[in-house]
Amino acid sequence: MAAYRQLTMAGVSTRIAAGLTGMSRATATRKPSIPLPAPAPLLVPANKLSRLERARILTVVNSPDFVDLPPIQIYAQLLDQGVYLASISTLYRVLAENKQVKERRRLARHPARAIPELVATGPGQVYSWDI
C-alpha cells in the first residue's frame, strides 16, 4: 500500500501504479478504515441503590400491608404516609431482579379439569356431534 501511495504522489496514474504494485485500484483507493475508539469504562451511577436499600425495598413490598398491591399503588400509599422509598420504575426494577414481577394478588387456583373421554367397546355405543 505504501508503494502505491509513493507512486501516485510521484505523479504516476492510479491505473499504472495499481498494475505495478499488483493490487486492484478499488483496494488501493478505498478509504482507510478509521480505528474505533476504545469503549469507555462503565461508570457506576452516583445514585445507584446499595444492597441494603434494595433489601429494604423488598421487605416493604413483601410486607403484609403491600403484598397484594402493584408497585404503583405501593408507591402512592407510601407517599400518602410521607415515605419516599424509590420511584415506581425502581420498584419494578428491584422486583424484576428478584423475579417477583407477576400478578401479586392471591388468586384462587382452580384444579385442572379432566377432558371427558368417550369410550366404545363395540359398534353403535357412542354417538357424538359438533354443533
Residue pairs with C-beta under 8 A, 6 or more apart in sequence:
1 23
1 28
3 20
3 21
4 17
4 18
4 21
4 23
4 28
7 16
7 17
7 20
7 21
8 14
8 17
12 20
14 25
14 28
14 29
15 25
17 28
18 24
18 25
18 28
21 28
49 57
49 86
49 90
49 94
53 86
54 94
54 97
56 85
57 85
57 86
57 90
57 91
57 94
58 94
58 95
58 98
60 66
60 74
60 78
60 85
61 67
61 71
61 74
61 91
61 94
61 95
61 100
62 100
65 77
66 73
66 74
66 77
67 104
68 104
68 105
68 106
69 77
69 104
70 104
71 88
71 91
71 92
71 95
72 88
74 91
75 85
75 87
75 88
75 91
78 84
78 85
85 91
86 94
92 101
95 101
118 126
118 128
119 126
120 126
